[in-house]
């Protein structure tokens, strides 16, 4: 899939840098969960006070569902991170990441009167790093860079070369 861009080099490489940084963060989160045999989303889901609290309660009350959610969360993070870092299916990875991270936000939103046992990162009201990362992933999805820098670009060039230069 080829995307025509009119970005300057600075704009393109700034977006690529953002893609790599978020990709690394998401990949590392997935790998950390994979390598920690004691990790589970149970603690996070038990604190749910957002609009996802009913769903979180249902997940935590069914051990098989919780185990499946943990598996999908871990491997989803790894797949999204790899896609963003390598620029392969990066637009899809960015959309998937935005939805996943926004789901985290909706589960435990930083609202007035809501207290969480988990450590907080600063003082947040409505906007926190989770929401910011989700929106940054939307930006990466709507301003694709993998067609310029990434495996998507290499695959596209190989397809054009195989077709004798025809797009």
C-alpha positions in Angstrom: 0.0 0.0 0.0 1.6 3.3 -1.1 0.8 6.6 0.6 1.7 9.8 -1.1 3.1 12.3 1.3 4.0 15.9 1.0 5.8 15.9 4.4 9.1 17.7 4.7 12.0 15.5 5.7 11.9 17.0 9.2 8.2 16.1 9.5 8.7 12.6 8.2 11.6 11.8 10.5 9.9 13.4 13.5 6.9 11.1 12.9 9.3 8.1 12.4 11.0 8.9 15.6 7.6 9.1 17.4 6.7 5.8 15.9 9.9 4.2 17.0 9.7 5.6 20.6 6.1 4.5 21.1 6.9 1.2 19.4 9.8 0.5 21.8 7.6 1.5 24.8 4.8 -0.8 23.8 7.2 -3.7 22.8 9.0 -3.4 26.1 5.7 -3.5 28.0 4.8 -6.7 26.3 8.2 -8.3 26.7 8.2 -7.4 30.4 4.9 -9.0 30.9 6.0 -12.1 29.0 9.2 -12.5 31.0 7.4 -12.0 34.4 5.7 -15.3 35.3 3.8 -13.6 38.1 2.4 -10.8 35.9 -1.4 -10.6 35.5 -3.8 -7.8 34.7 -5.8 -8.8 37.7 -4.6 -6.0 39.9 -5.2 -3.4 37.3 -8.6 -4.7 36.4 -9.7 -4.9 40.1 -9.1 -1.1 40.3 -11.3 -0.4 37.3 -13.6 2.6 38.0 -14.2 3.8 34.5 -16.8 2.9 32.0 -15.0 -0.4 31.5 -15.4 -1.4 35.2 -18.3 -3.8 34.4 -16.3 -5.6 31.8 -13.2 -5.7 34.0 -15.3 -7.2 36.8 -16.5 -9.9 34.5 -13.0 -10.7 33.3 -11.6 -10.9 36.9 -14.5 -13.2 38.0 -13.6 -15.8 35.3 -10.1 -17.2 35.6 -10.0 -18.7 32.1 -11.1 -15.3 30.6 -8.5 -13.5 32.7 -5.8 -15.9 31.5 -6.9 -15.3 27.9 -7.0 -11.5 28.3 -3.5 -11.6 29.8 -2.2 -13.7 26.9 -3.9 -11.5 24.3 -2.7 -8.3 26.1 1.0 -9.5 26.3 1.2 -10.7 22.7 -0.9 -7.8 21.3 1.6 -5.4 22.9 4.5 -7.3 21.4 2.9 -7.5 17.9 2.0 -3.8 18.0 5.5 -2.8 19.2 7.2 -4.8 16.5 4.9 -3.4 13.8 5.7 0.1 14.8 9.4 -0.4 15.3 10.0 -2.2 12.0 7.3 -0.3 10.0 5.5 -3.4 8.9 1.7 -3.1 8.9 2.4 0.0 10.9 -0.8 1.8 10.2 -2.8 -1.3 11.5 -0.4 -1.5 14.5 -1.0 2.1 15.3 -4.8 1.8 15.2 -4.6 -1.4 17.2 -2.3 0.3 19.7 -4.5 3.3 20.0 -7.6 1.2 20.7 -5.7 -1.0 23.2 -4.2 1.9 25.1 -7.4 3.9 25.1 -9.1 0.8 26.6 -6.6 1.1 29.5 -7.5 4.7 29.8 -11.2 4.0 30.0 -10.6 1.3 32.6 -8.9 3.6 35.0 -9.4 7.3 34.0 -7.9 10.1 36.0 -11.1 11.8 37.2 -12.0 13.9 40.3 -12.8 11.7 43.2 -11.3 8.6 41.8 -8.5 7.0 43.8 -6.3 4.1 42.7 -4.0 1.9 44.7 -1.5 1.7 41.8 1.3 4.2 41.7 0.4 7.4 39.8 2.7 9.3 37.5 2.3 12.8 38.7 -0.9 14.7 39.2 -3.4 14.1 36.4 -6.9 15.2 35.7 -8.6 13.9 32.6 -5.4 13.9 30.6 -2.6 11.4 31.5 0.2 9.7 29.7 -2.1 6.8 28.7 -4.5 9.2 26.9 -1.6 11.1 25.3 0.0 7.8 24.0 -3.3 6.7 22.6 -3.8 10.0 20.7 -0.2 9.9 19.5 -0.9 6.5 18.0 -3.9 7.9 16.2 -1.6 10.6 14.8 0.8 7.9 13.6 -2.1 6.0 12.0 -3.4 9.0 10.0 0.1 10.2 9.1 1.7 6.9 8.0 5.5 6.8 7.8 6.1 3.1 7.2 5.6 3.6 3.5 8.6 6.0 3.6 10.8 4.4 6.3 10.1 0.8 7.2 9.6 -2.7 5.9 6.3 -1.6 4.3 8.4 0.8 2.1 10.8 -2.0 1.2 8.0 -4.4 0.4 6.3 -1.8 -1.8 9.6 -1.1 -3.7 10.1 -4.9 -4.2 6.6 -5.2 -5.6 7.2 -2.4 -8.0 10.5 -3.8 -9.1 8.9 -7.3 -9.6 6.2 -5.7 -11.8 8.7 -4.0 -14.0 8.4 -0.5 -12.4 4.6 -0.4 -12.6 2.9 0.7 -9.4 
